[in-house]
């Protein structure tokens, strides 16, 4: 009983996680077979979150390692429209992320690679 009270108090006073951008990338999203990846040389063990802002052309995205993304659509590869943003949390999901355009025009995504701010 006492532990539940302690856990409840911790939850009330817990600080939200804050992130800072440590690197960026302009990602051209074309029709590369299997999808385009974020530059893996920029991803490191401290990478906790990636935010992708789509500036041009509709695309699909995929976070599952064992599925092949296609422009026509694969189960689990949702659409992203111009002006949308996608937040990817967790190192494995970031490493597995793939993007592909849906039409004849390549998309441009602005990628923010972020790490947690230590308080």
N, C-alpha and C positions, 0 to 999 in steps of 0.2 A: 504494500500500500504506500509506504513512505517513498519507495523508488518511483512509483507512478507520479507522485507529487513533484519530485525532483525533475523527472523527465518533462513534465508539463511546464515547469518554470523555465527550464532550459529552452524549450521550444518557443516560449513567449519572448524571451530575451535574446534569442539567437540572431546574429547579424546576417543579413542577406549576403550572398557571395558577390564580390565585386570582381570585375575583370578589367584588364588593361590590354590594349593592342600592342603587340611587340613586332608585328610584321604585316605586310599587306601584299596582295597580288591582284593583277588584272588577269582574269581567266577567260580566254576565248573558248567558247563552248561550241564545238563543231560536231560533225557526225562520225568521229573516230569510233571504230568498232570497239564495243565494250565501254565506251564513255571516256570522258576527260577527267583527270584527277587534279586535285590541288597539288602543287609542287611539294613532293614528299621531303625534299631537302629543307623545307621551311618548317616542317612539323617536327616537334621534339617532345620528349616526355613531359615537359611543362605545359604543352598545348592542351588546354581544357575545353576551349570553345572556339568555334569558327562561325562567323556570320557572313553569309553570301547575299549581296544585294544585286538583283538582276536588273541590268540597265537596258538591254536590247534583246528581242526575240524570245519567244516561248521555248522553254526547255523542259526536260524531265530530269529527276534526280533519284538516286538509289543509294542506300546505306548498307545493304546486305552484301556480304562478301561472295556468296555462292550464286547470286542471280546475275544474269547478263542483261544489262540495260539496252533497250532498243528505242529508236526514235518513235516507232509506232506504239510503244507502250508494252511494258512487262508488268505483271502483277507486282505491286509494291513499288512502282516508280511513278509517283505523282507528278502532275504538271506544276510548273512555276511560271507565272506571268510577269511581264515587264512591270517593275515597281515593287514586286514581292521581295521579301527577304526570308532567308532560311537560317535558323540557328541550329548548329550541330554540336551536341554535348558529348564528351567522352572520346578518349584517344582512339579506341577501336573504330567507332563510327566515323570519326574524321578520316582515319586511314582508309576506310572502306568506301568513302563517298565517291560517287561517279556522277557525271552530268553529260547530257547529250541534247542536241537541238532537235526540235520536232519537225521543222520545215526546211526551206532552202536557205535561210539566213542564220548565220552563227549568232549565238548569244554572247553577251559580254557580262561577266559577273565580277563585281568588286568584292574581294575576299579579305576579311579581317581575321588574322590569327591572334588568339587571345590566351592569356594565362591568368590565373587567380592572383588578386592583389593580397599580399600577406599583411594582415593588420596586427 
